Amino acid sequence: MLSVQNVTKTYGSRRVVDNISFSLGDTGILGFLGPNGAGKSTTMNIIAGYTSSASGTVTVKGHEILENPIEAKKSIGYLPERPPLYPDMTVDAYLSFLFRLKKISLPRKDHIASICESVGITDVRRRLIKNLSKGYQQRVGLAQAMLGNPGILILDEPTVGLDPVQILEIRGLIRDLGKKSAVIFSSHILQEVQAVCDRVIVINNGILIADDTLENLSRTGENRLLLSAEGPAEEMLQHIRSLPGLRSAELLGPAEDQRAFEFALESMPGEDVRRELFRLLAEKGWPILSLRKNGLSLEEAFIRLTAGDNAAISVLAGTDDGEVKNEDEKEGETE
């Protein structure tokens, strides 16, 4: 469905997208992650044909986006971070206008009614867009992206401005869309990506640094163990740290059973310390209440992949107060 090959974009002397390549099949949800200013929005703008790349190609259903933009864009629905709305139009008039602009051949009234119901804006169809809340305006933006049932949906921060109930509803809608379309989903809220995406791409400083499933990204922490054992905390910690093949051991605190304590352990690559750990604690008479692998969360994987970038801190905190400038604005300031 979509092929991105060696795409590069520069603003002045700054390379904001650096030789990015990936592909996407007919269905599924691809999470697009990265710190502020990493190049996410620029990459999505290039894929959607809103801006050109300095080099590389974007091919949609066999049509190169710059050589055959009309055919390529027929298969793309795009919701940018700031929806392209006409505030003095009603919702119905706006969607009807875009329906005609896109030259969609489906039955207009039925198609628009179906999309409005899907995104929850049926009750506001006759209202002026400028009189709607930010959350409803975001839904209208999502509706315009869905017009024509495009094979690829590019959604940049689609849940911005929505309340918690609306966010859950839109997440459910996106999951349903991913069953019949290819969806590229960008969000600053990592838990949101974890909730809806099948696969994740991480971009940092314009470079693609990870492209994998959530499961495989978490596996990078498979040498970590979470131990709950009963005994004297400090003495247990001292003996555990003496085990060969163990990189680190930390006392986390009391377990639910106040006589037991929890420890976070990390072994050296290729080492399995579980048998020696069991023998040690059995010899000391310290019962093991639980021992399980503790793979990396998406947040931890993200921090490791983008280590050294302070912007990751705000991303992990879910910071998105609407005042953060988009990447194109930031990039323009550096020219």
C-alpha positions as CSV (number, residue, x, y, z in Angstrom):
1,M,0.0,0.0,0.0
2,L,2.7,2.5,1.1
3,S,6.4,2.6,0.4
4,V,8.7,5.3,1.8
5,Q,12.3,5.0,0.4
6,N,15.3,7.1,1.4
7,V,13.3,10.2,2.1
8,T,15.3,13.3,3.1
9,K,14.2,16.8,3.9
10,T,16.3,19.9,4.7
11,Y,15.5,23.4,5.9
12,G,18.5,25.6,5.1
13,S,21.5,23.7,6.4
14,R,19.5,21.5,8.8
15,R,18.5,18.0,7.8
16,V,15.2,17.4,9.6
17,V,14.4,14.1,7.9
18,D,17.4,11.9,7.2
19,N,17.1,9.0,4.7
20,I,14.0,7.4,6.2
21,S,12.6,4.2,4.7
22,F,9.7,2.0,5.7
23,S,6.7,0.3,4.2
24,L,3.1,-0.4,5.2
25,G,0.6,-3.0,4.1
26,D,-3.1,-2.8,3.3
27,T,-4.2,-2.9,7.0
28,G,-2.8,-2.3,10.5
29,I,-1.9,0.7,12.7
30,L,1.6,2.1,12.7
31,G,2.6,4.2,15.7
32,F,4.8,7.2,14.8
33,L,6.9,8.3,17.9
34,G,9.6,10.8,18.6
35,P,10.5,13.8,20.8
36,N,9.2,17.2,19.8
37,G,11.1,18.4,16.7
38,A,12.2,14.9,15.7
39,G,10.7,15.2,12.2
40,K,7.5,13.3,12.7
41,S,5.1,15.9,11.3
42,T,7.5,16.8,8.4
43,T,7.6,13.1,7.4
44,M,3.8,12.8,7.5
45,N,3.5,16.0,5.4
46,I,5.8,14.4,2.9
47,I,3.9,11.2,2.8
48,A,0.6,13.1,2.4
49,G,2.1,15.2,-0.4
50,Y,1.7,18.5,1.4
51,T,5.4,19.2,1.2
52,S,8.2,17.8,-1.1
53,S,11.3,15.9,0.0
54,A,14.8,16.8,-1.1
55,S,15.4,13.3,-2.2
56,G,13.8,9.8,-2.0
57,T,10.4,8.6,-3.0
58,V,6.9,8.0,-1.5
59,T,4.8,5.5,-3.4
60,V,1.1,4.9,-2.7
61,K,-0.6,2.0,-4.5
62,G,2.1,2.1,-7.1
63,H,1.8,5.9,-7.7
64,E,4.7,8.1,-6.7
65,I,3.4,11.1,-4.7
66,L,5.3,13.8,-6.7
67,E,5.1,12.3,-10.2
68,N,1.4,11.3,-9.9
69,P,0.0,13.3,-7.0
70,I,-3.7,13.1,-8.0
71,E,-3.9,9.3,-8.2
72,A,-1.7,8.9,-5.1
73,K,-3.7,11.3,-2.9
74,K,-7.0,9.5,-3.8
75,S,-5.8,6.8,-1.4
76,I,-4.8,9.1,1.4
77,G,-6.8,10.7,4.2
78,Y,-4.9,13.2,6.3
79,L,-5.6,14.7,9.7
80,P,-2.8,17.2,10.5
81,E,-2.2,18.3,14.1
82,R,-4.2,21.4,13.3
83,P,-7.3,20.3,11.3
84,P,-7.8,22.3,8.1
85,L,-11.3,23.6,9.0
86,Y,-13.3,26.5,7.6
87,P,-14.8,28.0,10.8
88,D,-17.6,30.0,9.0
89,M,-19.1,26.9,7.4
90,T,-21.5,24.4,9.0
91,V,-20.2,20.9,9.5
92,D,-22.5,19.6,6.8
93,A,-21.5,22.3,4.3
94,Y,-17.8,21.7,5.0
95,L,-17.9,17.9,4.5
96,S,-20.1,18.3,1.4
97,F,-17.6,20.8,0.0
98,L,-14.7,18.4,0.6
99,F,-16.7,15.5,-0.8
100,R,-17.1,17.4,-4.1
101,L,-13.5,18.6,-4.0
102,K,-12.2,15.1,-3.7
103,K,-14.5,13.9,-6.5
104,I,-15.8,11.0,-4.4
105,S,-18.1,8.7,-6.3
106,L,-20.0,7.3,-3.3
107,P,-23.6,8.4,-2.5
108,R,-22.9,11.7,-0.8
109,K,-25.7,11.9,1.8
110,D,-25.4,8.4,3.0
111,H,-21.6,8.5,3.1
112,I,-21.3,11.7,5.1
113,A,-24.1,10.5,7.5
114,S,-22.2,7.3,8.1
115,I,-18.9,9.1,8.8
116,C,-20.6,11.6,11.1
117,E,-22.1,8.8,13.1
118,S,-18.7,7.0,13.3
119,V,-16.9,10.0,14.8
120,G,-19.9,11.2,16.9
121,I,-20.8,14.5,15.3
122,T,-24.3,13.7,14.0
123,D,-25.9,16.1,16.5
124,V,-23.7,19.1,15.5
125,R,-23.9,18.8,11.7
126,R,-25.9,22.0,11.3
127,R,-23.8,24.1,13.6
128,L,-21.0,26.5,12.5
129,I,-17.6,25.0,13.0
130,K,-16.3,28.1,14.8
131,N,-19.0,27.5,17.5
132,L,-17.9,24.0,18.3
133,S,-15.6,23.0,21.1
134,K,-12.0,22.0,20.3
135,G,-12.9,18.4,20.8
136,Y,-15.7,18.5,18.3
137,Q,-13.6,20.4,15.8
138,Q,-11.0,17.6,16.1
139,R,-13.7,15.1,15.3
140,V,-14.8,17.1,12.2
141,G,-11.1,17.1,11.2
142,L,-11.1,13.3,11.5
143,A,-14.3,13.0,9.5
144,Q,-12.8,14.9,6.6
145,A,-9.8,12.5,6.6
146,M,-12.2,9.6,6.4
147,L,-14.1,10.9,3.4
148,G,-13.9,8.5,0.4
149,N,-12.8,5.6,2.6
150,P,-9.1,6.1,1.8
151,G,-6.8,3.1,2.0
152,I,-4.3,5.1,4.1
153,L,-5.1,7.3,7.0
154,I,-2.5,9.6,8.4
155,L,-3.5,10.9,11.9
156,D,-1.3,13.4,13.6
157,E,-2.4,13.8,17.3
158,P,-6.0,12.8,16.6
159,T,-7.2,12.9,20.2
160,V,-5.9,16.4,21.1
161,G,-8.6,18.3,22.9
162,L,-10.9,15.4,23.6
163,D,-12.2,14.4,27.0
164,P,-11.3,11.0,28.5
165,V,-14.6,9.4,27.2
166,Q,-14.1,10.8,23.7
167,I,-10.5,9.6,23.7
168,L,-11.6,6.1,24.4
169,E,-14.3,6.3,21.6
170,I,-11.8,7.6,19.1
171,R,-9.3,5.0,20.0
172,G,-11.9,2.3,19.4
173,L,-12.7,3.9,16.1
174,I,-9.0,3.9,15.1
175,R,-8.7,0.2,16.0
176,D,-11.7,-0.5,13.8
177,L,-10.2,1.6,10.9
178,G,-7.0,-0.4,11.2
179,K,-8.8,-3.6,10.4
180,K,-9.7,-2.3,6.9
181,S,-7.2,0.5,6.2
182,A,-3.5,1.3,6.8
183,V,-3.3,3.8,9.6
184,I,-0.3,6.0,10.6
185,F,-0.9,7.3,14.1
186,S,1.2,9.9,15.8
187,S,0.8,10.8,19.5
188,H,2.8,12.3,22.3
189,I,1.0,10.0,24.8
190,L,2.9,6.7,24.7
191,Q,0.1,4.8,26.5
192,E,-2.2,5.8,23.7
193,V,0.2,4.3,21.1
194,Q,0.5,1.2,23.2
195,A,-3.3,0.9,23.3
196,V,-4.0,1.0,19.5
197,C,-0.8,0.3,17.5
198,D,0.4,-3.0,16.1
199,R,3.8,-1.7,15.2
200,V,6.0,1.3,16.2
201,I,8.5,3.5,14.4
202,V,10.7,5.8,16.5
203,I,12.3,8.8,14.9
204,N,14.9,11.0,16.6
205,N,16.7,14.0,15.1
206,G,15.3,13.1,11.7
207,I,16.7,9.5,11.8
208,L,14.6,6.4,12.0
209,I,16.1,4.5,15.0
210,A,13.5,1.7,15.5
211,D,10.9,-0.1,13.5
212,D,9.3,-3.0,15.3
213,T,6.3,-4.5,17.0
214,L,5.6,-3.4,20.6
215,E,6.3,-6.9,21.7
216,N,9.8,-6.9,20.2
217,L,10.6,-3.5,21.6
218,S,9.7,-4.7,25.1
219,R,11.9,-7.8,24.6
220,T,15.0,-5.7,24.8
221,G,14.4,-5.9,28.6
222,E,14.0,-9.7,28.8
223,N,17.2,-10.0,31.0
224,R,15.3,-8.1,33.7
225,L,13.6,-9.9,36.6
226,L,11.1,-8.8,39.2
227,L,11.6,-10.9,42.5
228,S,9.4,-11.0,45.5
229,A,11.0,-12.9,48.5
230,E,10.5,-13.2,52.2
231,G,13.4,-12.4,54.5
232,P,15.7,-9.6,55.8
233,A,15.7,-7.0,53.0
234,E,19.3,-5.7,53.2
235,E,20.9,-9.1,53.8
236,M,19.0,-10.6,50.9
237,L,20.1,-7.7,48.6
238,Q,23.7,-8.2,49.6
239,H,23.7,-11.9,48.8
240,I,21.8,-11.4,45.6
241,R,24.3,-8.9,44.3
242,S,27.1,-11.5,44.8
243,L,25.6,-13.8,42.1
244,P,27.8,-14.2,39.0
245,G,26.2,-13.0,35.8
246,L,24.1,-10.3,37.5
247,R,24.5,-6.8,36.3
248,S,22.5,-5.0,39.0
249,A,20.0,-5.6,41.8
250,E,17.9,-2.9,43.5
251,L,15.5,-3.1,46.5
252,L,12.1,-1.7,45.4
253,G,10.5,-1.9,48.8
254,P,7.9,-4.1,50.7
255,A,5.7,-6.4,48.8
256,E,1.9,-6.7,49.5
257,D,2.9,-9.2,52.2
258,Q,4.8,-6.9,54.6
259,R,7.1,-9.8,55.5
260,A,8.3,-9.9,51.8
261,F,10.3,-7.5,49.7
262,E,10.5,-6.8,45.9
263,F,13.7,-6.5,44.0
264,A,14.5,-5.5,40.4
265,L,17.3,-7.6,38.9
266,E,19.1,-7.3,35.6
267,S,21.4,-10.0,34.4
268,M,24.3,-9.6,31.9
269,P,23.4,-10.2,28.2
270,G,23.1,-14.0,27.5
271,E,23.1,-14.9,31.3
272,D,20.2,-16.6,33.1
273,V,20.6,-16.2,36.9
274,R,17.3,-17.8,37.9
275,R,18.7,-21.2,38.9
276,E,21.5,-19.7,41.0
277,L,19.1,-17.2,42.5
278,F,16.7,-20.0,43.5
279,R,19.5,-22.1,45.0
280,L,20.8,-19.1,47.0
281,L,17.5,-18.2,48.5
282,A,16.6,-21.8,49.2
283,E,19.9,-22.3,51.1
284,K,19.2,-19.2,53.2
285,G,15.7,-20.2,53.9
286,W,14.2,-17.2,52.2
287,P,11.0,-18.2,50.4
288,I,10.5,-16.9,46.8
289,L,6.9,-15.7,46.5
290,S,7.2,-14.7,42.8
291,L,9.8,-14.4,40.1
292,R,8.9,-13.1,36.7
293,K,10.5,-11.5,33.7
294,N,10.1,-7.7,33.6
295,G,10.4,-6.5,30.0
296,L,10.7,-2.9,29.1
297,S,7.6,-0.7,29.0
298,L,7.1,1.4,25.9
299,E,8.2,4.4,27.9
300,E,11.4,2.7,29.0
301,A,12.1,1.5,25.5
302,F,11.5,5.1,24.2
303,I,13.9,6.6,26.7
304,R,16.6,4.1,25.8
305,L,16.2,4.7,22.1
306,T,16.2,8.5,22.4
307,A,18.7,8.7,25.3
308,G,20.2,12.2,25.7
309,D,17.3,14.0,24.2
310,N,15.6,16.2,26.9
311,A,12.5,16.4,24.8
312,A,11.7,12.8,25.7
313,I,11.0,13.8,29.2
314,S,8.0,16.0,28.2
315,V,6.8,13.3,25.8
316,L,6.8,10.6,28.5
317,A,4.9,12.9,30.9
318,G,2.2,13.2,28.3
319,T,2.8,16.9,28.0
320,D,0.5,18.3,25.3
321,D,-1.0,21.6,26.4
322,G,-1.7,22.8,22.8
323,E,1.0,25.4,23.1
324,V,3.9,23.3,21.8
325,K,4.8,24.4,18.3
326,N,4.6,21.9,15.5
327,E,7.8,20.8,13.9
328,D,7.6,22.9,10.8
329,E,7.4,26.0,12.9
330,K,10.4,24.9,15.0
331,E,12.3,24.0,11.9
332,G,11.6,27.4,10.3
333,E,13.0,29.1,13.3
334,T,16.4,27.4,12.8
335,E,16.9,28.4,9.2
